[in-house]
Every structure is written in structure tokens, then in C-alpha cells.
């Protein structure tokens, strides 16, 4: 499996949106990122093609890491709300 950074910029977007707008918005960005990467970055570019096992693995790892990032941002938002009381 080749090392690819297709989802690298989306992690920053997910963290930023999750911190500013909450977990539902971060989950929406994560859900939109998968078809976006599939269409834009996976060969052949700018068309949907069948996925191979490596692509499914990348998507799964992205979803797990996104879930952890969204959960961490949600906990941070809750801690800030408690501290502000």
C-alpha cells in the first residue's frame, strides 16, 4: 500500500469546523470529504471509478481518525462551556 496524503487537508477542516460549529457540522464535513477525495484525487481524476482494497482501507482509517478528532473537539467545547459558568 502506497503512502498517500489524500485526506491531509480535510483533517484541518474537520477540526476547525468541529471547534467552531460542533460535532454535527464536523461529521458533515467528514461525510462530504469521502466522495470529494474519491472524485478529485483517486485515479482517474475527476471521475468516479471502482475502488480497490487500499482505497477502502484509507476511507476507513480516515473515518476512524475523523471520529476521534470530532470527539476530542466536542469534549473541548464542553469543557469550555463548563469553565465559562
C-alpha distances in whole Angstrom, upper triangle without the diagonal:
4,7,9,12,14,16,17,20,21,21,24,25,25,27,29,30,30,32,35,35,34,31,32,31,28,27,28,26,23,23,24,21,19,20,21,17,17,20,20,16,14,15,18,19,22,22,20,18,17,14,11,9,6,9,12,10,10,13,14,13,15,18,18,18,21,23,23,24,27,28,29,30,33,34,34,36,38,39,41,43,44,45,47,49
4,6,10,11,14,15,18,19,20,22,24,24,25,28,29,29,32,34,34,33,31,32,31,27,27,28,25,22,23,24,20,18,20,20,16,16,19,18,14,12,13,16,17,20,21,20,18,18,15,13,12,9,10,13,12,11,14,16,14,15,19,19,19,21,23,24,24,26,28,29,30,32,34,34,36,38,39,40,42,44,44,46,49
4,7,9,11,12,15,16,16,19,21,21,22,25,26,27,28,31,31,31,29,30,28,25,25,26,23,20,22,22,18,17,19,19,15,16,19,17,14,13,15,18,18,21,22,21,20,20,16,15,14,10,11,14,12,10,13,15,13,13,17,17,16,18,21,21,21,24,26,26,27,30,31,31,33,35,36,37,39,41,41,43,45
4,6,8,9,12,13,14,16,18,19,20,22,24,24,26,28,29,28,26,27,26,23,22,23,20,18,19,19,15,14,16,15,12,13,15,14,10,10,12,15,15,17,19,18,18,18,15,14,14,10,10,13,12,9,12,14,12,12,16,17,15,17,20,20,20,22,25,25,25,28,30,30,31,34,35,35,37,39,40,41,44
4,6,5,8,10,11,13,14,15,17,19,20,21,23,25,25,25,24,25,23,20,20,20,17,15,17,17,13,13,15,14,10,13,15,13,10,11,14,16,15,17,19,19,19,19,17,17,17,13,12,14,13,10,12,14,12,11,14,16,14,14,18,18,17,19,22,22,22,25,27,27,28,31,32,32,34,36,37,38,41
4,6,8,8,10,13,13,14,16,18,19,20,22,24,24,24,22,23,21,18,18,18,15,13,15,14,10,10,12,10,7,9,11,9,7,8,11,14,12,14,16,15,16,17,14,15,16,12,10,13,13,9,10,13,12,10,13,15,14,14,17,18,17,19,22,22,22,25,27,27,28,31,32,32,34,36,37,38,41
4,6,5,7,9,10,11,13,15,15,16,19,20,21,20,19,19,17,14,15,15,12,10,12,12,8,8,11,10,7,10,12,11,9,11,15,17,15,16,17,17,18,18,16,17,17,14,12,13,13,9,9,12,10,7,10,12,11,10,14,15,13,15,18,19,18,21,23,23,24,27,28,28,30,33,33,34,37
4,5,6,7,9,10,12,13,15,16,18,19,20,20,19,20,18,15,16,17,13,12,15,14,11,12,15,13,10,14,16,14,12,14,17,19,17,19,21,20,21,22,19,20,20,16,15,16,15,11,12,14,12,9,13,14,11,11,15,15,13,15,18,18,18,21,22,22,23,26,27,27,29,32,32,33,36
4,5,6,7,9,10,11,13,14,16,17,18,19,18,19,17,14,15,15,12,11,14,13,10,12,15,12,11,14,15,13,12,15,18,20,18,18,20,20,22,23,21,22,22,19,17,19,18,14,14,17,15,12,14,16,13,12,16,16,14,15,19,18,17,20,22,21,22,25,26,26,28,31,31,31,34
4,5,5,6,9,10,10,12,14,15,16,16,15,16,13,10,12,12,8,8,11,10,7,10,12,10,9,13,14,13,13,15,19,20,18,18,20,19,21,22,20,21,21,19,16,17,17,13,12,14,13,9,11,13,11,9,13,14,11,12,16,16,15,17,20,20,20,23,25,24,26,29,29,30,33
4,5,5,6,9,10,10,12,14,15,15,14,15,13,10,11,13,9,8,12,12,10,12,15,13,12,16,18,16,16,18,21,23,21,21,23,22,24,24,22,23,22,19,17,18,17,13,13,14,12,9,10,12,9,7,11,11,8,10,13,13,12,15,17,17,18,21,22,22,24,26,27,27,30
4,5,5,6,9,10,11,12,14,14,14,16,14,11,13,14,11,11,14,14,12,15,17,15,15,18,20,18,17,20,23,25,23,23,25,25,26,27,25,26,26,23,21,21,20,17,16,18,16,12,14,15,12,10,13,13,10,11,14,13,12,15,17,16,17,20,21,20,23,25,25,26,29
4,6,5,6,8,10,11,12,12,13,14,11,8,11,11,8,9,12,11,10,13,15,13,14,17,18,17,17,20,23,25,22,21,23,23,25,26,24,26,26,23,21,21,21,18,16,18,17,13,14,16,13,10,13,14,11,11,15,14,12,15,18,16,16,20,21,20,22,25,25,26,29
4,6,5,6,8,10,10,10,9,11,8,5,8,9,6,7,10,11,9,12,15,14,14,17,19,18,18,20,24,26,23,23,24,23,25,26,24,25,25,23,20,20,19,16,15,16,15,11,11,13,10,7,10,11,8,7,11,11,9,12,15,14,14,17,19,19,20,23,24,24,27
4,6,5,6,9,10,10,10,12,10,7,10,12,10,10,14,14,13,16,19,17,17,21,22,21,21,23,27,29,26,26,28,27,29,29,27,28,27,25,23,22,22,19,17,18,16,13,13,14,11,8,10,10,6,7,10,9,7,10,12,11,12,15,16,16,18,20,21,21,24
4,5,5,6,8,9,11,13,10,8,12,13,10,12,15,15,14,17,20,18,19,22,23,22,22,25,28,30,27,26,28,28,30,31,29,30,30,28,25,25,25,21,20,21,19,16,16,17,15,12,14,14,10,10,13,12,9,11,14,12,12,16,17,16,17,20,21,21,24
4,5,5,6,7,8,9,6,5,9,10,8,10,13,13,13,16,18,17,18,21,22,21,22,25,28,29,27,26,27,27,29,30,28,30,30,28,25,25,25,22,20,21,20,16,16,17,15,12,13,14,11,9,12,13,9,11,14,13,12,15,17,16,17,20,21,21,23
4,6,5,5,5,8,6,5,8,10,9,10,13,14,14,17,19,19,20,22,24,23,24,26,30,31,29,28,29,28,30,31,28,30,29,27,25,24,24,21,19,19,19,16,14,15,13,10,11,11,8,6,9,9,6,7,10,10,9,12,14,14,15,18,19,19,21
4,6,6,8,11,9,8,12,13,12,14,17,18,17,20,23,22,23,26,27,26,27,29,32,34,31,31,32,31,34,34,32,33,32,30,28,28,27,24,22,23,21,18,18,18,16,13,13,13,10,8,10,9,6,7,10,8,7,10,12,11,12,15,16,16,19
4,6,9,11,9,9,13,13,13,15,17,18,18,21,23,22,23,26,27,26,27,30,33,35,32,31,32,32,34,35,33,35,34,32,30,29,29,26,24,25,24,21,20,21,19,16,16,16,13,11,13,13,9,10,13,11,9,12,14,12,13,17,17,16,19
4,7,8,6,8,11,11,11,14,15,16,17,20,22,21,23,25,26,26,27,29,33,34,31,30,31,30,33,34,32,34,33,32,29,28,28,26,24,24,23,20,19,20,19,15,15,16,14,11,13,14,10,10,13,12,10,12,15,14,14,17,18,17,20
4,6,6,6,9,10,11,13,15,16,17,19,22,21,23,25,27,27,27,29,33,34,32,31,32,30,33,33,31,33,32,31,28,27,27,25,22,22,21,19,17,18,16,13,13,14,11,8,10,11,8,6,10,10,8,10,13,13,12,16,17,17,19
4,5,5,6,9,10,10,12,14,15,17,20,20,21,23,25,25,26,27,31,33,30,29,30,28,30,30,28,30,29,28,25,24,24,22,19,19,19,16,14,14,14,11,9,11,10,6,7,10,8,6,10,11,10,11,14,15,15,17,19,20,21
4,5,5,6,9,10,10,12,14,16,18,18,20,22,23,24,25,27,30,31,29,28,28,27,29,29,27,29,29,28,25,23,24,22,19,19,19,17,14,16,16,12,11,14,13,9,11,13,11,10,13,15,13,14,18,18,17,20,22,22,24
4,5,5,6,9,10,11,12,15,17,16,18,21,22,22,23,25,29,30,27,26,26,25,28,28,27,29,29,27,24,23,24,22,19,19,20,16,15,16,16,12,12,15,13,9,12,14,12,11,15,15,13,16,19,18,18,21,23,23,24
4,5,5,6,9,10,11,13,15,15,16,19,20,20,21,23,27,28,26,25,25,24,26,27,25,27,26,25,22,21,21,19,16,16,16,13,11,13,12,8,9,11,9,6,10,11,9,10,13,14,13,15,18,18,18,21,23,23,25
4,5,5,6,9,10,11,14,14,16,17,19,20,21,22,26,27,25,24,24,22,24,24,22,24,24,23,20,19,19,17,14,14,15,12,9,11,12,8,8,11,10,7,10,13,12,11,15,16,15,17,20,20,21,23,25,25,27
4,5,5,6,9,11,12,12,14,16,17,18,20,21,24,25,23,22,22,20,23,23,22,24,24,23,20,19,20,18,15,16,17,14,12,14,15,11,11,15,13,11,14,16,14,14,18,19,18,20,23,23,23,26,27,27,29
4,5,5,6,9,11,10,12,14,15,16,17,19,22,23,21,20,20,19,22,23,21,23,23,22,19,18,19,17,14,15,16,12,11,14,13,10,11,14,12,10,14,16,14,15,18,19,18,20,23,23,23,26,28,28,30
4,5,5,7,10,10,11,13,15,15,16,17,21,22,20,19,20,18,20,21,18,20,20,19,16,15,16,13,10,11,12,8,7,10,10,7,9,12,10,9,13,15,14,15,18,19,18,21,23,23,24,27,28,29,31
4,5,6,8,9,11,12,14,15,16,17,20,21,20,18,18,16,18,19,17,19,19,19,15,14,16,14,10,12,13,10,8,12,13,10,11,14,14,12,15,18,17,17,20,22,21,23,26,26,27,29,31,31,33
4,6,6,6,9,10,11,12,14,15,19,19,17,16,16,15,17,18,17,20,20,20,16,16,17,15,12,14,15,12,11,15,15,12,14,17,16,15,18,20,19,19,23,23,23,25,28,28,28,31,33,33,35
4,6,5,6,8,10,10,11,13,16,17,15,14,15,14,16,17,16,18,18,17,14,14,15,12,10,12,13,10,10,13,13,10,13,16,14,14,17,19,18,19,23,23,23,25,28,28,29,31,33,33,35
4,5,5,6,9,10,10,11,14,16,14,14,14,12,13,14,12,14,15,14,10,10,12,10,7,10,11,9,9,13,13,11,14,16,16,16,19,21,20,21,24,25,25,28,30,30,31,34,35,36,38
4,5,5,6,8,10,10,13,14,12,11,10,9,11,12,12,15,16,16,12,12,15,13,10,13,15,12,13,16,17,15,17,20,19,19,22,24,23,24,28,28,28,30,33,33,34,37,38,38,40
4,5,5,6,8,10,13,13,11,9,10,10,13,15,14,17,18,17,13,14,16,14,12,15,16,13,14,18,17,15,18,21,19,19,22,24,23,24,28,28,28,30,32,32,33,36,37,37,40
4,5,5,5,7,10,12,10,10,11,10,12,13,12,14,16,14,10,12,14,11,9,13,14,11,13,16,16,14,17,20,19,19,22,24,23,25,28,28,28,31,33,33,34,37,38,38,41
4,6,6,5,8,9,8,8,8,7,8,10,9,11,13,12,9,10,13,11,9,13,14,13,14,17,18,17,19,22,21,21,25,26,26,27,30,31,31,33,35,36,37,40,41,41,44
4,6,7,8,8,6,5,5,5,8,11,11,14,17,16,12,14,17,14,13,17,18,16,17,21,21,19,22,25,24,24,27,29,28,29,32,33,33,35,37,37,39,41,43,43,45
4,6,8,9,5,5,7,9,11,14,13,16,18,17,13,16,18,15,14,18,19,16,18,21,21,19,22,25,23,24,27,28,27,29,32,32,32,35,37,37,38,41,42,42,45
4,6,8,6,8,9,10,11,13,12,14,16,14,11,14,15,13,13,17,17,15,17,20,19,19,22,24,23,24,27,28,27,29,32,32,32,35,37,37,39,41,42,42,45
4,6,6,8,9,8,8,10,9,11,13,11,8,12,13,11,12,15,16,15,17,20,20,19,22,24,24,25,28,29,29,31,33,34,34,37,39,39,40,43,44,44,47
3,5,8,8,9,8,10,10,11,14,13,11,14,16,14,15,18,19,18,21,23,23,23,26,28,27,29,32,33,33,35,37,37,38,41,42,43,44,47,48,48,51
4,7,6,8,7,10,11,13,16,15,13,16,18,17,17,21,22,21,23,26,26,25,28,30,30,30,34,35,34,36,39,39,40,42,44,44,46,48,49,50,52
4,6,8,9,12,13,15,18,17,14,17,19,17,17,21,21,20,22,25,25,24,27,29,28,29,32,33,32,34,37,37,37,40,42,42,43,46,47,47,50
4,7,9,13,14,17,20,19,16,18,21,18,18,22,23,20,22,25,25,24,27,29,28,28,32,33,32,34,37,37,37,40,42,41,43,45,46,46,49
4,6,10,12,15,18,18,15,17,20,18,17,21,22,21,22,25,26,24,27,30,29,29,32,34,33,35,38,38,38,40,43,43,44,47,48,48,50
4,7,9,12,15,16,12,14,17,16,15,18,20,19,20,23,24,23,25,28,27,27,30,32,32,33,36,37,37,39,41,42,42,45,47,47,49
4,6,10,13,14,11,13,16,16,15,18,20,19,20,23,24,24,26,29,29,29,32,34,34,35,38,38,39,41,43,44,45,47,49,49,51
4,7,10,12,10,11,14,14,14,16,19,19,19,22,24,23,25,28,28,29,31,33,33,35,37,38,39,41,43,44,45,47,49,49,51
4,7,8,6,7,10,11,10,13,15,15,16,19,20,20,22,25,25,26,28,30,31,32,34,36,36,38,40,41,42,44,46,47,49
4,6,5,7,9,10,11,13,15,16,17,19,20,21,23,25,26,27,29,31,32,33,35,36,37,39,41,42,44,45,47,48,50
4,5,5,6,9,10,11,12,14,15,17,18,20,21,23,24,26,27,29,30,31,33,35,36,38,39,41,42,44,45,47,49
4,5,5,6,9,10,11,12,14,15,16,18,20,21,22,24,26,27,28,30,32,33,34,36,37,39,40,42,43,45,47
4,5,5,6,9,10,10,12,14,15,16,18,20,21,22,24,26,27,28,30,31,32,34,36,37,39,40,42,43,45
4,5,5,6,9,10,11,12,14,15,16,19,20,21,22,24,26,27,29,30,31,33,35,36,37,39,41,42,44
4,5,5,6,8,10,11,12,14,15,17,18,20,21,23,24,26,27,29,30,32,33,35,36,38,39,41,43
4,5,5,6,9,10,11,12,14,15,16,18,20,21,22,24,26,27,28,30,31,33,34,36,37,39,41
4,6,5,6,9,10,10,12,14,15,16,18,20,21,22,24,25,26,28,30,31,33,34,36,37,39
4,5,5,6,9,10,11,13,14,15,17,18,20,21,23,24,26,27,29,30,32,33,35,36,38
4,5,5,6,8,10,11,12,14,15,17,18,20,21,23,24,26,27,29,30,32,33,35,37
4,5,5,6,8,10,10,12,14,15,16,18,20,21,22,24,25,27,28,30,31,33,35
4,6,5,6,9,10,10,12,14,15,16,18,20,21,22,24,25,27,28,30,31,33
4,5,5,6,9,10,11,12,14,15,17,18,20,21,23,24,26,27,29,30,32
4,5,5,6,9,10,11,12,14,15,17,18,20,21,23,24,26,27,29,31
4,5,5,6,8,10,10,12,14,15,16,18,20,21,22,24,26,27,29
4,5,5,6,8,10,10,12,14,15,16,18,20,21,23,24,26,28
4,6,5,6,9,10,11,12,14,15,16,18,20,21,22,24,26
4,5,5,6,9,10,11,12,14,15,17,18,20,21,23,25
4,5,5,6,9,10,10,12,14,15,17,18,20,21,23
4,5,5,6,9,10,11,12,14,15,17,18,20,22
4,5,5,6,9,10,11,12,14,15,16,18,21
4,5,5,6,9,10,11,12,14,15,17,19
4,5,5,6,9,10,11,12,14,15,17
4,5,5,6,9,10,11,12,14,16
4,5,5,6,9,10,11,12,15
4,5,5,6,9,10,11,13
4,5,5,6,9,10,11
4,5,5,6,9,10
4,5,5,6,9
4,6,5,7
4,5,6
4,6
4
